[in-house]
Amino acid sequence: MKKIVFSFILLLAGIHTGFAQTEEELKTKLSAKKDSIAAIQGRANAIQSQIDALPGWKIGAFGTIGGSLSGFNNWYSQGIPDNDAGTIGITVNAYANLLQEKYFWRNSATVNLAWVKLDDKSNDDNPDPLVTDDKNFQESTDVFNITSLFGYKLTETLAVSTLGEYRTTLLNNFNDPGYLDLGVGATWTPINNLIVVVHPLNYNFVFSKGAAEYESSLGAKIVADYTRKIGAINFKTNLSAFLSYEDGDYSNWTWTNSFSYTLWKAIGVGFDFGLRKNKQEAFNNALTLDPLPTPTPTLENTDNKLQSFWNLGLSYSF
């Protein structure tokens, strides 16, 4: 009996050792495969960099779509038991760049739009307009930006350049305000995907309507843009700043970022966020408040708060 038990224990130990050895062997093979995949991806990225450096037109786009819809009826545990709610957000980043031996022409556009609604259905029949809410989607994010940069190369990384940049909204208050920067200076491209623009001679035109108080001015324009695709990842970061020579309160800057990760074919997950400071916008917003803050808002005493937005959702790359 003892021999049988002892033999059974040895058999189990042998089986365990066999499984352990097999698992270790599989892990070793898996590690080797991962190293091979990383090496292949590295070579593919190097080839893509060479393709990106070739002369000619380079055109592409990627974006993010995010949203949610919900409906509740007689859900008494929440503050609004009967409601329809939803959010929809769309971001598109597109570019068309012409790269030649002696010159370049880089064009890009960014559109970020979002809508939101919260319809309290219990107020639908209320005749009081101050109580009845809006059943429709309303604009919550509205950003449009287009740039065009032309440069004549002095060296492989340095060029004299001219830039035009236009920023406004599309869904509401189009060109009110609208910003148009036109200037000349230099562009530095230390690597294929990074562009740094320094234009000490730039005029910032500001367009507005009605009682809005905006001022155009002469100043310097600084832009830094990095756009790249690495494997399944698309990303773009852009900093655009205007430094007024006439009054620091006329200066402004905007920093936007877009990321997308491809999960299947051209579909993936995307995330966008942006920051901005513009004291003229903060001042004109303060003038719309009812009642007006005390003391009466002026450009000098307005609190220039940081503006921001973000959007998370599905992404699509072209």
C-alpha positions as CSV (number, residue, x, y, z in Angstrom):
1,M,0.0,0.0,0.0
2,K,2.8,2.3,0.9
3,K,4.5,1.7,-2.5
4,I,1.3,2.5,-4.3
5,V,0.9,5.8,-2.4
6,F,4.5,6.7,-2.9
7,S,4.3,5.9,-6.6
8,F,1.1,8.1,-6.9
9,I,2.9,11.0,-5.2
10,L,5.8,10.7,-7.6
11,L,3.4,10.6,-10.5
12,L,1.7,13.8,-9.4
13,A,5.1,15.5,-8.8
14,G,6.2,14.5,-12.3
15,I,3.0,15.8,-13.9
16,H,3.4,19.1,-12.0
17,T,7.0,19.4,-13.1
18,G,6.0,18.7,-16.6
19,F,3.3,21.4,-16.5
20,A,5.8,23.9,-14.9
21,Q,8.4,23.2,-17.5
22,T,5.8,23.6,-20.2
23,E,4.6,26.9,-18.8
24,E,8.1,28.2,-18.5
25,E,8.9,27.2,-22.0
26,L,5.7,28.9,-23.3
27,K,6.6,32.1,-21.4
28,T,10.1,32.1,-22.9
29,K,8.6,31.7,-26.4
30,L,6.1,34.5,-25.7
31,S,8.8,36.9,-24.5
32,A,10.8,36.1,-27.6
33,K,7.8,36.8,-29.8
34,K,7.2,40.2,-28.1
35,D,10.8,41.2,-28.7
36,S,10.4,40.3,-32.3
37,I,7.2,42.3,-32.7
38,A,8.9,45.3,-31.0
39,A,11.8,45.0,-33.4
40,I,9.5,44.8,-36.4
41,Q,7.5,47.8,-35.2
42,G,10.7,49.8,-34.8
43,R,11.7,49.0,-38.4
44,A,8.2,49.9,-39.6
45,N,8.4,53.3,-37.8
46,A,11.8,54.0,-39.3
47,I,10.5,53.3,-42.8
48,Q,7.4,55.5,-42.1
49,S,9.7,58.4,-41.0
50,Q,11.5,58.1,-44.3
51,I,8.2,58.2,-46.2
52,D,7.2,61.3,-44.2
53,A,10.4,63.0,-45.2
54,L,9.8,62.5,-49.0
55,P,8.8,65.6,-51.0
56,G,5.2,66.0,-52.1
57,W,1.7,66.3,-50.6
58,K,1.0,64.7,-47.2
59,I,-2.7,64.6,-46.4
60,G,-4.5,63.0,-43.4
61,A,-7.1,63.4,-40.8
62,F,-8.3,61.8,-37.5
63,G,-11.0,62.7,-35.1
64,T,-13.1,61.8,-32.1
65,I,-16.9,61.2,-31.7
66,G,-18.3,61.0,-28.2
67,G,-21.8,61.0,-26.8
68,S,-24.5,59.5,-24.7
69,L,-28.3,59.4,-24.7
70,S,-30.6,58.6,-21.8
71,G,-34.3,58.7,-20.9
72,F,-36.1,58.4,-17.5
73,N,-39.8,58.1,-16.7
74,N,-41.0,58.2,-13.1
75,W,-37.5,57.5,-11.7
76,Y,-38.4,59.1,-8.4
77,S,-35.1,58.6,-6.6
78,Q,-33.5,61.4,-8.7
79,G,-34.2,65.1,-8.7
80,I,-35.8,65.1,-12.2
81,P,-37.7,61.8,-12.4
82,D,-38.9,62.4,-16.1
83,N,-36.2,63.6,-18.4
84,D,-34.5,63.1,-21.7
85,A,-30.8,63.9,-21.7
86,G,-27.9,63.6,-24.1
87,T,-24.4,64.8,-25.1
88,I,-22.8,64.6,-28.5
89,G,-19.2,65.7,-29.3
90,I,-17.2,65.7,-32.5
91,T,-13.5,66.6,-33.1
92,V,-11.7,66.6,-36.4
93,N,-8.0,67.3,-37.1
94,A,-7.0,67.5,-40.7
95,Y,-3.8,68.5,-42.5
96,A,-2.5,69.0,-46.1
97,N,1.2,69.6,-46.3
98,L,3.3,70.2,-49.4
99,L,7.0,69.5,-48.7
100,Q,9.6,70.4,-51.3
101,E,13.4,70.7,-51.4
102,K,13.5,74.5,-51.1
103,Y,10.1,75.3,-49.6
104,F,7.1,74.0,-47.7
105,W,3.4,74.9,-47.4
106,R,1.6,73.5,-44.3
107,N,-2.1,73.7,-43.9
108,S,-4.2,72.4,-41.0
109,A,-7.7,72.7,-39.6
110,T,-9.3,71.8,-36.2
111,V,-13.0,71.6,-35.6
112,N,-14.4,70.8,-32.1
113,L,-18.2,70.8,-31.7
114,A,-20.4,69.5,-28.9
115,W,-24.1,69.6,-28.1
116,V,-26.0,68.9,-24.8
117,K,-29.6,68.8,-23.7
118,L,-31.5,68.1,-20.5
119,D,-35.3,68.1,-21.1
120,D,-37.4,68.0,-17.9
121,K,-40.5,66.5,-19.4
122,S,-42.6,67.5,-16.3
123,N,-42.2,71.2,-17.4
124,D,-43.3,70.7,-21.1
125,D,-46.8,72.1,-20.5
126,N,-45.7,74.9,-18.2
127,P,-46.6,78.3,-19.8
128,D,-44.0,80.2,-17.9
129,P,-41.0,80.6,-20.3
130,L,-38.7,81.0,-17.3
131,V,-39.6,77.5,-16.1
132,T,-40.0,75.6,-19.4
133,D,-36.7,74.2,-20.5
134,D,-35.4,73.6,-24.0
135,K,-36.2,70.2,-25.6
136,N,-33.5,70.6,-28.2
137,F,-29.8,70.1,-28.2
138,Q,-27.8,73.2,-27.4
139,E,-24.3,74.1,-28.3
140,S,-21.8,73.5,-25.5
141,T,-18.4,73.4,-27.4
142,D,-17.7,75.4,-30.5
143,V,-14.1,75.7,-31.8
144,F,-12.9,76.3,-35.3
145,N,-9.2,76.9,-36.3
146,I,-7.5,76.9,-39.6
147,T,-3.8,77.8,-40.3
148,S,-1.7,78.1,-43.4
149,L,2.1,78.4,-43.1
150,F,4.5,79.0,-46.1
151,G,8.2,78.9,-45.7
152,Y,11.3,79.2,-47.9
153,K,14.2,77.1,-46.6
154,L,17.5,78.7,-45.7
155,T,18.8,75.5,-44.3
156,E,17.3,72.0,-43.7
157,T,15.8,73.1,-40.4
158,L,15.4,76.9,-40.7
159,A,13.2,78.9,-43.1
160,V,11.8,82.4,-43.5
161,S,8.0,82.1,-43.3
162,T,4.6,83.8,-43.4
163,L,1.6,82.5,-41.4
164,G,-2.1,83.1,-41.6
165,E,-4.3,81.8,-38.8
166,Y,-8.0,82.2,-38.3
167,R,-10.0,81.3,-35.2
168,T,-13.7,81.6,-34.5
169,T,-16.9,79.6,-33.8
170,L,-19.2,77.9,-36.3
171,L,-22.5,77.1,-34.5
172,N,-23.1,80.3,-32.7
173,N,-21.7,83.9,-33.0
174,F,-19.7,83.1,-36.1
175,N,-16.9,85.7,-36.5
176,D,-18.1,87.4,-33.3
177,P,-15.4,87.4,-32.2
178,G,-13.1,86.1,-35.0
179,Y,-9.3,86.3,-34.9
180,L,-7.1,86.6,-37.9
181,D,-3.3,86.6,-37.4
182,L,-1.0,87.6,-40.4
183,G,2.7,87.8,-39.9
184,V,6.2,87.1,-41.1
185,G,9.3,85.7,-39.4
186,A,11.1,82.4,-39.1
187,T,10.1,78.7,-38.8
188,W,12.3,76.0,-37.2
189,T,11.7,72.3,-38.0
190,P,14.3,70.3,-36.0
191,I,12.5,67.0,-36.8
192,N,9.9,66.0,-39.4
193,N,6.8,66.4,-37.2
194,L,7.7,69.4,-35.1
195,I,7.2,72.9,-36.3
196,V,8.1,76.0,-34.3
197,V,7.0,79.4,-35.7
198,V,8.4,82.7,-34.3
199,H,7.0,85.7,-36.1
200,P,8.1,89.0,-34.5
201,L,6.0,91.0,-37.0
202,N,2.4,90.0,-36.7
203,Y,-0.9,91.8,-36.7
204,N,-3.8,90.3,-34.7
205,F,-7.1,91.4,-36.4
206,V,-10.2,90.9,-34.1
207,F,-13.7,91.0,-35.6
208,S,-16.8,91.6,-33.5
209,K,-20.3,93.0,-33.8
210,G,-22.7,95.1,-31.8
211,A,-21.6,96.4,-28.4
212,A,-18.7,94.0,-28.1
213,E,-15.4,95.7,-27.1
214,Y,-12.4,94.1,-28.8
215,E,-9.2,95.7,-30.0
216,S,-6.8,94.6,-32.8
217,S,-3.1,95.1,-32.2
218,L,0.5,94.6,-33.5
219,G,2.6,91.9,-31.8
220,A,4.5,88.7,-32.0
221,K,3.1,85.3,-33.0
222,I,4.5,82.0,-31.6
223,V,3.2,78.6,-32.7
224,A,4.5,75.1,-31.8
225,D,2.9,72.1,-33.4
226,Y,3.7,68.4,-33.2
227,T,1.6,65.9,-35.2
228,R,2.5,62.3,-35.6
229,K,1.3,58.8,-36.1
230,I,3.2,55.9,-34.4
231,G,1.7,52.5,-35.0
232,A,-1.9,52.6,-33.7
233,I,-1.5,56.0,-32.1
234,N,-2.4,59.4,-33.6
235,F,-1.6,62.5,-31.7
236,K,-1.4,66.2,-32.2
237,T,-0.5,69.1,-29.8
238,N,-0.6,72.7,-30.8
239,L,0.3,75.9,-28.9
240,S,-0.7,79.2,-30.5
241,A,0.2,82.4,-28.7
242,F,-0.1,86.1,-29.6
243,L,2.0,88.7,-27.5
244,S,0.7,92.2,-28.1
245,Y,3.2,95.1,-28.2
246,E,0.5,97.6,-27.4
247,D,-1.1,96.2,-24.3
248,G,-0.6,92.9,-22.4
249,D,-4.3,92.6,-22.0
250,Y,-4.6,92.1,-25.7
251,S,-2.4,89.0,-25.6
252,N,-3.9,85.5,-25.8
253,W,-2.9,81.8,-26.1
254,T,-4.6,78.5,-26.9
255,W,-3.2,75.0,-26.3
256,T,-5.1,72.0,-27.9
257,N,-4.3,68.3,-27.7
258,S,-5.8,65.3,-29.6
259,F,-5.0,61.6,-29.1
260,S,-6.5,58.5,-30.7
261,Y,-5.7,54.8,-30.3
262,T,-6.8,52.5,-33.1
263,L,-8.4,49.3,-31.8
264,W,-9.8,47.8,-35.0
265,K,-9.0,49.0,-38.6
266,A,-9.7,52.8,-38.4
267,I,-11.8,52.7,-35.3
268,G,-10.5,53.4,-31.8
269,V,-10.7,55.5,-28.7
270,G,-10.0,59.2,-28.8
271,F,-9.4,62.0,-26.2
272,D,-9.2,65.7,-26.8
273,F,-8.6,68.6,-24.4
274,G,-7.7,72.3,-24.7
275,L,-6.8,75.3,-22.6
276,R,-7.0,79.0,-23.4
277,K,-6.5,82.4,-21.8
278,N,-8.0,85.5,-23.5
279,K,-8.7,88.5,-21.4
280,Q,-10.7,90.3,-24.0
281,E,-13.1,87.4,-24.2
282,A,-13.3,87.3,-20.4
283,F,-14.1,91.0,-20.3
284,N,-16.8,90.9,-23.0
285,N,-18.4,87.9,-21.2
286,A,-18.5,89.9,-18.0
287,L,-20.4,92.7,-19.8
288,T,-23.2,90.2,-20.6
289,L,-23.9,89.3,-17.0
290,D,-27.1,90.5,-15.4
291,P,-26.7,92.2,-13.1
292,L,-23.3,93.6,-13.9
293,P,-20.6,92.7,-11.3
294,T,-19.4,95.4,-8.9
295,P,-17.3,97.3,-9.6
296,T,-18.2,97.7,-13.2
297,P,-16.1,95.5,-15.4
298,T,-13.2,96.9,-17.3
299,L,-10.5,95.2,-19.3
300,E,-8.0,95.9,-16.6
301,N,-10.0,94.6,-13.6
302,T,-11.5,91.5,-15.3
303,D,-10.5,88.2,-13.8
304,N,-8.9,86.3,-16.8
305,K,-9.9,82.8,-15.8
306,L,-8.5,79.7,-17.5
307,Q,-10.8,78.3,-20.2
308,S,-10.9,74.6,-20.9
309,F,-12.7,71.8,-22.7
310,W,-12.3,68.0,-23.1
311,N,-14.0,65.2,-25.1
312,L,-13.7,61.4,-24.8
313,G,-15.2,58.9,-27.2
314,L,-14.8,56.8,-30.3
315,S,-12.2,57.9,-32.8
316,Y,-11.8,57.4,-36.6
317,S,-8.6,57.9,-38.6
318,F,-8.4,58.5,-42.3
